[in-house]
Amino acid sequence: MSRDLALRRRQETRTLGVLLAGGVIGALAGVGAAYLLLQARERQRSATDADLPIISSGGAVKLGLLLFGLFRQINEIAQGR
């Protein structure tokens, strides 16, 4: 019984570690992407005086589809396909 409890605690610890690592990596990737978008906007703004949106609606759709594909690939890797 205590062996099962120890195994369950190890699995919970591993799960928590994976979630925390994924959260940190995701946060860093998000900050990096936002930085790149802001840099591109500053370059656009210096080239023209127009106040353009950071990302167009078409670009947002492309980004959403890209992220959906990424999540699908991660799921397939996790399932061993």
Buried (B, 14 or more C-beta within 10 A) or exposed (E): EEEEEEEEEEEEEEEEEEEEEEEEEEEEEEEEEEEEBEEEBEEEEEEEEEEEEEBEEEEEEEEEEEEEEEEEEEEEEEEEE
